[in-house]
Amino acid sequence: MDINTLRKNHLRKIPLLSTVSGVASTKKELIELFDRKIPSIDIITTKSFQVKPNPGNREPVVCSPSAGNFGNSVGLRNPGLDVVLPEIREIREHGMRALLNISLSASNPEDFITLIKAFDSYGDMLELNFSCPHAAAGYGASIGSDATVAASYVKAINEAYPERKALLIIKLTPNVSDIGAIARAVIDAGADGIAAINTVGPRLYLEPHSGEPILNNKLGGKGGASGEWVNERALECIRQIREAIGDEPIILGMGGVTRPDDVTAMLDAGADSVGIGSALSRVMPAQWESYLSLMKKGGDVSALLSDENKLVYTPHTVLSKEMHDGGVMIMTLSGTMDCQPGEFVFIWLPGKGEKPFSVAVNNPLTFLIKKRGEFTEALLDVNVGDTVYTRGLYGSPMVYKPSAKALLIGGGTGAAVLPLIGEKLSADGTVMDIRVGIVAGSKGKDPLEDVLSSYGTYRSVPDDGKPGRVLDTITAADIEGDVSAYVVGPGKMMQKAAEKLESLGMDDSRIYLSMEKNTMCGIGMCGECVCGGHLPCKEGTFFTWHTLKENGAEL
């Protein structure tokens, strides 16, 4: 698409769609996905990049008081200029169909200038984030809430780098009394357009069972509001901005756009393009193009748009905890689940954070917890009788081709999903050979030995100082006949297992790997779990080795 197509498009009212910063198109793989496989998106917007890496806020970073309405507090999490710039360069070198809008964040003009100089050759637009309501002091809305300050930033940038080629777009906060005046000030200072709105707020979101704040940040749990409940404010802001800046400057409009009527309303309000953000988390990734195409055409999206609130917490009582070697705990909770292989949940401790976990056993509800960081350390300290919370299920049940025999290979705490696989395959009448790698010198048996041995032949393999030694036990005889393999564990271990199985003659479509990537939201919004262009948090954690290789997934 030509950049000039945007200019005065609010008068032509052609539905040009964009992704928005921080949602869906957050990583290189996802930018490429939208560019190559989702042609209804005309503009791809990155997450906000900074000069230095920013770990952002600890989880939870998203909540949903009601279906379709969200609170969020990612805290500008990003890997920094040195990591991102080569990725963006590679994307542009391969050519792009869509326009690329690179979002940038800084707390002073000098850092903005550094970022603009670095990305100017690669972005069609550079969107300066003057708007994040839950950013650290000096960032985001700290800049964009004052017309004089915002204009001074734009003026300093243009004076320091007059040779800029990309359009300069300023993203503004709706949390001001006169957004039109601020928009006029930055346009007069030399900006080419406005992006609006960012999230409304910040607001405090309390979990109803515990009464505790859900989001985990230095603002006491406050976060920005996005989704359908901000749409009216977004339209009001777009109208004010258009009236203030006239027809020539570009407006990238966004805020609660969910249905085709919202696209029409945004264009009528004065937007030249329409951004769709949190609504994408309510649609399966495989259906994003169908959904977005209907958004452009004015079709019925109700069949594609989920109204289920996937971010509700359920309280559980800790019934028992068993400590094992290596900082491993088996924790049993009240309640049951119907978790299938390929699905997972989040465990939340108010004030401490949350992390995703595989369910080891559905009834009684059992988890295998290993000490890895601050949150799991807190989880290991819970006492019998304490309350912990889960949310989910996330992912999707494993899709597989039944076989007469199966080889199950596990390493580390990834082995926690093996009992669910055993239960599933047992129902098929599959004969199972189960092998689990354990740390040499561990006292006592594998925590999961009893349940796993009930499904088939079980063998624990001490690593003897060689991680992944369990793979040395695999021979050609193990894959003779009608056999499939299911591998869970660290990424490198699974890759080596898959490569060895394939080298022995196993078809790569019969090798299933559990890609339990890091995820922060679980609903397809943050993009952290992306794997070969897929989102395990929505599509399920199990993929064939064939699919992973075909899509260049990093294990």
Secondary structure in CASP SS format (residue, H / E / C, confidence):
PFRMAT SS
TARGET T0000
AUTHOR 0000-0000-0000
METHOD secondary structure of the structure
MODEL  1
M C 1.00
D C 1.00
I H 1.00
N H 1.00
T H 1.00
L C 1.00
R C 1.00
K C 1.00
N H 1.00
H H 1.00
L H 1.00
R H 1.00
K C 1.00
I C 1.00
P C 1.00
L C 1.00
L E 1.00
S E 1.00
T E 1.00
V C 1.00
S C 1.00
G C 1.00
V C 1.00
A C 1.00
S C 1.00
T C 1.00
K C 1.00
K H 1.00
E H 1.00
L H 1.00
I H 1.00
E H 1.00
L H 1.00
F H 1.00
D H 1.00
R H 1.00
K H 1.00
I C 1.00
P C 1.00
S C 1.00
I E 1.00
D E 1.00
I E 1.00
I E 1.00
T E 1.00
T C 1.00
K C 1.00
S C 1.00
F E 1.00
Q C 1.00
V C 1.00
K C 1.00
P C 1.00
N E 1.00
P C 1.00
G C 1.00
N C 1.00
R C 1.00
E C 1.00
P C 1.00
V C 1.00
V E 1.00
C E 1.00
S E 1.00
P E 1.00
S E 1.00
A C 1.00
G C 1.00
N E 1.00
F E 1.00
G E 1.00
N E 1.00
S C 1.00
V C 1.00
G C 1.00
L C 1.00
R C 1.00
N E 1.00
P C 1.00
G C 1.00
L H 1.00
D H 1.00
V H 1.00
V H 1.00
L H 1.00
P H 1.00
E H 1.00
I H 1.00
R H 1.00
E H 1.00
I H 1.00
R H 1.00
E H 1.00
H C 1.00
G C 1.00
M C 1.00
R C 1.00
A C 1.00
L E 1.00
L E 1.00
N E 1.00
I E 1.00
S E 1.00
L E 1.00
S C 1.00
A C 1.00
S C 1.00
N C 1.00
P H 1.00
E H 1.00
D H 1.00
F H 1.00
I H 1.00
T H 1.00
L H 1.00
I H 1.00
K H 1.00
A H 1.00
F H 1.00
D C 1.00
S C 1.00
Y C 1.00
G C 1.00
D C 1.00
M E 1.00
L E 1.00
E E 1.00
L E 1.00
N E 1.00
F C 1.00
S C 1.00
C C 1.00
P C 1.00
H C 1.00
A C 1.00
A C 1.00
A C 1.00
G C 1.00
Y C 1.00
G C 1.00
A H 1.00
S H 1.00
I H 1.00
G H 1.00
S C 1.00
D C 1.00
A H 1.00
T H 1.00
V H 1.00
A H 1.00
A H 1.00
S H 1.00
Y H 1.00
V H 1.00
K H 1.00
A H 1.00
I H 1.00
N H 1.00
E H 1.00
A H 1.00
Y C 1.00
P C 1.00
E C 1.00
R C 1.00
K C 1.00
A C 1.00
L E 1.00
L E 1.00
I E 1.00
I E 1.00
K E 1.00
L C 1.00
T C 1.00
P C 1.00
N C 1.00
V C 1.00
S C 1.00
D C 1.00
I H 1.00
G H 1.00
A H 1.00
I H 1.00
A H 1.00
R H 1.00
A H 1.00
V H 1.00
I H 1.00
D H 1.00
A C 1.00
G C 1.00
A C 1.00
D C 1.00
G E 1.00
I E 1.00
A E 1.00
A E 1.00
I C 1.00
N C 1.00
T C 1.00
V E 1.00
G E 1.00
P E 1.00
R E 1.00
L E 1.00
Y C 1.00
L E 1.00
E C 1.00
P C 1.00
H C 1.00
S C 1.00
G C 1.00
E C 1.00
P E 1.00
I C 1.00
L C 1.00
N C 1.00
N C 1.00
K C 1.00
L C 1.00
G C 1.00
G C 1.00
K E 1.00
G E 1.00
G E 1.00
A E 1.00
S E 1.00
G E 1.00
E H 1.00
W H 1.00
V H 1.00
N H 1.00
E H 1.00
R H 1.00
A H 1.00
L H 1.00
E H 1.00
C H 1.00
I H 1.00
R H 1.00
Q H 1.00
I H 1.00
R H 1.00
E H 1.00
A H 1.00
I H 1.00
G C 1.00
D C 1.00
E C 1.00
P C 1.00
I E 1.00
I E 1.00
L E 1.00
G E 1.00
M E 1.00
G C 1.00
G C 1.00
V C 1.00
T C 1.00
R C 1.00
P H 1.00
D H 1.00
D H 1.00
V H 1.00
T H 1.00
A H 1.00
M H 1.00
L H 1.00
D H 1.00
A H 1.00
G C 1.00
A C 1.00
D C 1.00
S E 1.00
V E 1.00
G E 1.00
I E 1.00
G C 1.00
S H 1.00
A H 1.00
L H 1.00
S H 1.00
R H 1.00
V C 1.00
M C 1.00
P H 1.00
A H 1.00
Q H 1.00
W H 1.00
E H 1.00
S H 1.00
Y H 1.00
L H 1.00
S H 1.00
L H 1.00
M H 1.00
K H 1.00
K H 1.00
G C 1.00
G C 1.00
D C 1.00
V C 1.00
S C 1.00
A C 1.00
L C 1.00
L C 1.00
S C 1.00
D C 1.00
E C 1.00
N C 1.00
K C 1.00
L C 1.00
V C 1.00
Y E 1.00
T E 1.00
P E 1.00
H E 1.00
T E 1.00
V E 1.00
L E 1.00
S E 1.00
K E 1.00
E E 1.00
M E 1.00
H E 1.00
D C 1.00
G C 1.00
G C 1.00
V E 1.00
M E 1.00
I E 1.00
M E 1.00
T E 1.00
L E 1.00
S C 1.00
G C 1.00
T C 1.00
M C 1.00
D C 1.00
C C 1.00
Q C 1.00
P C 1.00
G C 1.00
E E 1.00
F E 1.00
V E 1.00
F E 1.00
I E 1.00
W E 1.00
L E 1.00
P C 1.00
G C 1.00
K C 1.00
G E 1.00
E E 1.00
K E 1.00
P E 1.00
F E 1.00
S C 1.00
V C 1.00
A C 1.00
V E 1.00
N C 1.00
N C 1.00
P C 1.00
L E 1.00
T E 1.00
F E 1.00
L E 1.00
I E 1.00
K E 1.00
K C 1.00
R C 1.00
G C 1.00
E H 1.00
F H 1.00
T H 1.00
E H 1.00
A H 1.00
L H 1.00
L H 1.00
D C 1.00
V C 1.00
N C 1.00
V C 1.00
G C 1.00
D C 1.00
T E 1.00
V E 1.00
Y E 1.00
T E 1.00
R E 1.00
G E 1.00
L E 1.00
Y E 1.00
G E 1.00
S C 1.00
P C 1.00
M C 1.00
V C 1.00
Y C 1.00
K C 1.00
P C 1.00
S C 1.00
A C 1.00
K E 1.00
A E 1.00
L E 1.00
L E 1.00
I E 1.00
G E 1.00
G E 1.00
G H 1.00
T H 1.00
G H 1.00
A H 1.00
A H 1.00
V H 1.00
L H 1.00
P H 1.00
L H 1.00
I H 1.00
G H 1.00
E H 1.00
K H 1.00
L H 1.00
S H 1.00
A H 1.00
D C 1.00
G C 1.00
T C 1.00
V E 1.00
M E 1.00
D E 1.00
I E 1.00
R E 1.00
V E 1.00
G E 1.00
I E 1.00
V C 1.00
A C 1.00
G C 1.00
S C 1.00
K C 1.00
G C 1.00
K C 1.00
D C 1.00
P C 1.00
L C 1.00
E H 1.00
D H 1.00
V H 1.00
L H 1.00
S H 1.00
S C 1.00
Y C 1.00
G E 1.00
T E 1.00
Y E 1.00
R E 1.00
S E 1.00
V E 1.00
P E 1.00
D C 1.00
D C 1.00
G C 1.00
K C 1.00
P C 1.00
G C 1.00
R H 1.00
V H 1.00
L H 1.00
D H 1.00
T H 1.00
I C 1.00
T C 1.00
A H 1.00
A H 1.00
D H 1.00
I H 1.00
E C 1.00
G C 1.00
D C 1.00
V E 1.00
S E 1.00
A E 1.00
Y E 1.00
V E 1.00
V E 1.00
G C 1.00
P C 1.00
G H 1.00
K H 1.00
M H 1.00
M H 1.00
Q H 1.00
K H 1.00
A H 1.00
A H 1.00
E H 1.00
K H 1.00
L H 1.00
E H 1.00
S H 1.00
L C 1.00
G C 1.00
M C 1.00
D C 1.00
D H 1.00
S H 1.00
R H 1.00
I E 1.00
Y E 1.00
L E 1.00
S E 1.00
M C 1.00
E C 1.00
K C 1.00
N C 1.00
T C 1.00
M C 1.00
C C 1.00
G C 1.00
I C 1.00
G C 1.00
M C 1.00
C C 1.00
G C 1.00
E C 1.00
C C 1.00
V C 1.00
C E 1.00
G C 1.00
G C 1.00
H E 1.00
L C 1.00
P H 1.00
C H 1.00
K H 1.00
E H 1.00
G C 1.00
T C 1.00
F E 1.00
F E 1.00
T E 1.00
W H 1.00
H H 1.00
T H 1.00
L H 1.00
K H 1.00
E H 1.00
N C 1.00
G C 1.00
A C 1.00
E C 1.00
L C 1.00
END
